[in-house]
Structure formats: structure tokens, C-alpha cells
Amino acid sequence: MYARVTMVQGPPESADASLKVMREQILPRARDIAGFKGILSLVNRETGKGLTATFWESDEAMKASEAAADQLRDQAVGAVDGSELVSVERYEVELDER
């Protein structure tokens, strides 16, 4: 499995608005992308920093999803005033115990 991890910085008070955008707009569209295996979003309500990891069945699926992911990421960041994209990184998942 592979993961794309996005870090976003926004106003601390925007955490709930960001989560609403993720649940109502981003997740339904992400589910339609071939190879999508799930999502994990973390937020620090004190600093406004958020991390979102999307999981992909293969490196090829993650690479094929780049254009769609870029569009969804821009939509999510743009939907919350004061939010900005900090970084996007890609990883191979080595351990997953949930």
C-alpha cells in the first residue's frame, strides 16, 4: 500500500470547517478514484495544522491519481479562508496496525 500525505496550515478556528469540506466534498470524490483505499485526517486544534493521508493499493494507482488529487487538494484548501498548502509527500506503507 502507498500513501500521499498532505500538510495544511490554517487558522485554528477553521478545523471544523475543514473537516466538513473533507467529509462532504473530498471523500465522496476520492472514493471514485481507481485504487483508492482510504483516508486519515489529523488536526491540531491549537495550531491549525492538519495532516491528511490518502491510501492507495499500489504505487501505480497513486501516481495515476495525481491530477485528480491535485484538483481535490486545491478545492479543499481553497474552501477554508486562511488555509494554505504546506507540503505533499509520498510514502510506501510499511506497517499498518489498526
N, C-alpha and C positions, 0 to 999 in steps of 0.2 A: 504494500500500500504506500501511497505517496501523499504528501500534504503541502499545500500552499498556505503560508502564514502571512497575514496582513496585520500591520500595526497602524493604528489610527490614534490621533490625539485630538480631543475635543474638549469643550467646556464640561466640567464635572456634572453640571446640572442637566446635561443632554443625554445621559446614559439611558434613561427610559425611552426617549425619542429614538435613539439609535437602535435599541432592541426592537422597538415596534417596526421600524423600517426593515430590519433583518428578518423578523418573523413574517411580516405581511407581504413584503415585496421581493426580497432577495431569495429567501429559502424556497418559495414555490418555483421560481425560475431556475434556481440551481438544480433542483431535483430533476429537471428535464434535460440536463446536460449529460451526454453519454459518459459513463464511467464514474459519475458522482457517487460517493459512498457515505457522505455525512458532513457535518459541520459542528464546530465547537467554538463558542464565543466567550471570551473572558473580558471583564471590565473592572477597572479600579475606579470606584466611585469618588474617591478622594482626589485623584489626579486627572481623571478624564481619559486615561489611556485605555485603549481596547486592543485586544488581540483576537483575531478570528482565524481559525484553521479550517480549511476545506480539505476533505479526504477523497482520494482518487484511487481507483482499482489498479492503475498502472501508471508508469511514467509517461507512456504514450497518451493515455487518456488525459492526464494533467496538461501535457503540452498542447493537445488538441483543444482543450478548453480555454486556452489563454485569452483569445479575443472576447469570448463571452464573459469570462471572469473580469477582464478589464472593464467592460461595459457595466457589469453589476457593481463592481467596486466603485467606479465613478458615480454611479447612481446613489449608492449607499452613503458615500462621503458627502456628496453634494446635497443630500436630503436633510442634513443637520447643520444648521448655521454654526460656523466657527470650527468645524471639524476639518482636519487635514490628514492626508495620507503621509505616513512616516516611512514605511518600508514594506516590501513584499519579498519574501524569501521562499525557497522551495526545498523540501526535505524528503528523504526516504524514511518511512516509519519503521523503526527498529523494534519497538516494544509498545504494545497496546494492551493494557490490563484495565478493563472497566468493570 
